[in-house]
Amino acid sequence: MTGAEDGTKDGGEDGASRHVVFACPHCGGPVHVLAGDLVECEAKHRFTLVEVVLEQSRRAAQAAWAAVRALEERGQASRWALHDPELYGLGDRTSLEESAANDADFAAELRRYALRLDATVGSLTPDTEDDGDVDPAVGPAGPGSAD
């Protein structure tokens, strides 16, 4: 497997230090492989590759849920402005209705994707004492996943 295929690139001709092409989950700095599945960033934060992948999955789920919420709120604002579009200077009624409908469609599509991301996070997360009940609006990534 080449470095491009396994997510690494050689640090030099001797290959002694391989930089991984993803960032430290704690500080965002570049990481390099120490030994086996252990990686370390320039600030000396150490993680296993599994921990890095899990945190990246959690962050992707959180970002997806934040986008869902932003689209839903934008659609709600457009529908609210329909009461008097001229007063708010947000355009004509037809544009606001189309915008609200498009935002709802995009939010629904992104919600399906976010739920799939949550399922991925759930499949990567080691067993815990959780009862397994998952609020689809929040997901197993935790309450922060909708932020």
Contacts in CASP RR format, 6 or more apart in sequence:
PFRMAT RR
TARGET T0000
AUTHOR 0000-0000-0000
METHOD contacts of the structure
MODEL  1
MTGAEDGTKDGGEDGASRHVVFACPHCGGPVHVLAGDLVECEAKHRFTLV
EVVLEQSRRAAQAAWAAVRALEERGQASRWALHDPELYGLGDRTSLEESA
ANDADFAAELRRYALRLDATVGSLTPDTEDDGDVDPAVGPAGPGSAD
3 9 0 8 1.000
3 10 0 8 1.000
3 18 0 8 1.000
7 20 0 8 1.000
7 21 0 8 1.000
7 22 0 8 1.000
8 18 0 8 1.000
8 19 0 8 1.000
8 20 0 8 1.000
8 21 0 8 1.000
8 33 0 8 1.000
9 18 0 8 1.000
9 19 0 8 1.000
9 21 0 8 1.000
10 18 0 8 1.000
11 17 0 8 1.000
11 18 0 8 1.000
11 19 0 8 1.000
11 32 0 8 1.000
17 32 0 8 1.000
17 33 0 8 1.000
18 32 0 8 1.000
18 33 0 8 1.000
19 30 0 8 1.000
19 31 0 8 1.000
19 32 0 8 1.000
19 33 0 8 1.000
20 30 0 8 1.000
20 31 0 8 1.000
20 32 0 8 1.000
20 33 0 8 1.000
20 39 0 8 1.000
20 49 0 8 1.000
20 52 0 8 1.000
22 31 0 8 1.000
22 52 0 8 1.000
22 56 0 8 1.000
23 29 0 8 1.000
23 30 0 8 1.000
23 31 0 8 1.000
23 41 0 8 1.000
24 30 0 8 1.000
24 31 0 8 1.000
24 41 0 8 1.000
24 43 0 8 1.000
24 45 0 8 1.000
24 47 0 8 1.000
24 52 0 8 1.000
25 45 0 8 1.000
25 47 0 8 1.000
25 51 0 8 1.000
25 52 0 8 1.000
25 55 0 8 1.000
25 56 0 8 1.000
25 59 0 8 1.000
26 41 0 8 1.000
26 43 0 8 1.000
26 45 0 8 1.000
26 47 0 8 1.000
27 41 0 8 1.000
27 43 0 8 1.000
27 45 0 8 1.000
28 41 0 8 1.000
29 41 0 8 1.000
29 42 0 8 1.000
29 43 0 8 1.000
30 41 0 8 1.000
30 42 0 8 1.000
31 39 0 8 1.000
31 40 0 8 1.000
31 41 0 8 1.000
31 47 0 8 1.000
31 52 0 8 1.000
32 39 0 8 1.000
32 40 0 8 1.000
32 41 0 8 1.000
33 39 0 8 1.000
34 40 0 8 1.000
34 46 0 8 1.000
37 48 0 8 1.000
37 49 0 8 1.000
37 50 0 8 1.000
38 46 0 8 1.000
38 47 0 8 1.000
38 48 0 8 1.000
38 49 0 8 1.000
39 46 0 8 1.000
39 47 0 8 1.000
39 48 0 8 1.000
39 49 0 8 1.000
39 52 0 8 1.000
40 46 0 8 1.000
40 47 0 8 1.000
47 55 0 8 1.000
50 124 0 8 1.000
53 124 0 8 1.000
54 121 0 8 1.000
54 124 0 8 1.000
54 125 0 8 1.000
57 117 0 8 1.000
57 120 0 8 1.000
57 121 0 8 1.000
57 124 0 8 1.000
57 141 0 8 1.000
58 121 0 8 1.000
58 141 0 8 1.000
58 145 0 8 1.000
60 117 0 8 1.000
61 114 0 8 1.000
61 117 0 8 1.000
61 118 0 8 1.000
61 120 0 8 1.000
61 121 0 8 1.000
61 139 0 8 1.000
61 141 0 8 1.000
61 145 0 8 1.000
62 141 0 8 1.000
62 144 0 8 1.000
62 145 0 8 1.000
62 146 0 8 1.000
62 147 0 8 1.000
64 110 0 8 1.000
64 113 0 8 1.000
64 114 0 8 1.000
64 117 0 8 1.000
65 114 0 8 1.000
65 138 0 8 1.000
65 139 0 8 1.000
65 141 0 8 1.000
65 144 0 8 1.000
65 145 0 8 1.000
65 146 0 8 1.000
65 147 0 8 1.000
66 146 0 8 1.000
66 147 0 8 1.000
67 110 0 8 1.000
67 114 0 8 1.000
68 107 0 8 1.000
68 110 0 8 1.000
68 111 0 8 1.000
68 114 0 8 1.000
68 146 0 8 1.000
69 146 0 8 1.000
71 103 0 8 1.000
71 104 0 8 1.000
71 106 0 8 1.000
71 107 0 8 1.000
71 110 0 8 1.000
72 103 0 8 1.000
72 104 0 8 1.000
72 107 0 8 1.000
74 99 0 8 1.000
74 103 0 8 1.000
75 99 0 8 1.000
75 100 0 8 1.000
75 103 0 8 1.000
75 104 0 8 1.000
75 107 0 8 1.000
76 100 0 8 1.000
78 90 0 8 1.000
78 96 0 8 1.000
78 97 0 8 1.000
78 99 0 8 1.000
78 100 0 8 1.000
78 103 0 8 1.000
79 96 0 8 1.000
79 100 0 8 1.000
81 88 0 8 1.000
81 89 0 8 1.000
81 90 0 8 1.000
81 96 0 8 1.000
82 93 0 8 1.000
82 96 0 8 1.000
82 97 0 8 1.000
82 100 0 8 1.000
85 91 0 8 1.000
85 92 0 8 1.000
85 93 0 8 1.000
85 96 0 8 1.000
90 96 0 8 1.000
114 145 0 8 1.000
115 136 0 8 1.000
115 139 0 8 1.000
117 141 0 8 1.000
118 134 0 8 1.000
118 139 0 8 1.000
118 140 0 8 1.000
118 141 0 8 1.000
118 145 0 8 1.000
121 140 0 8 1.000
121 141 0 8 1.000
122 140 0 8 1.000
125 140 0 8 1.000
134 140 0 8 1.000
137 146 0 8 1.000
138 144 0 8 1.000
138 145 0 8 1.000
138 146 0 8 1.000
139 145 0 8 1.000
END
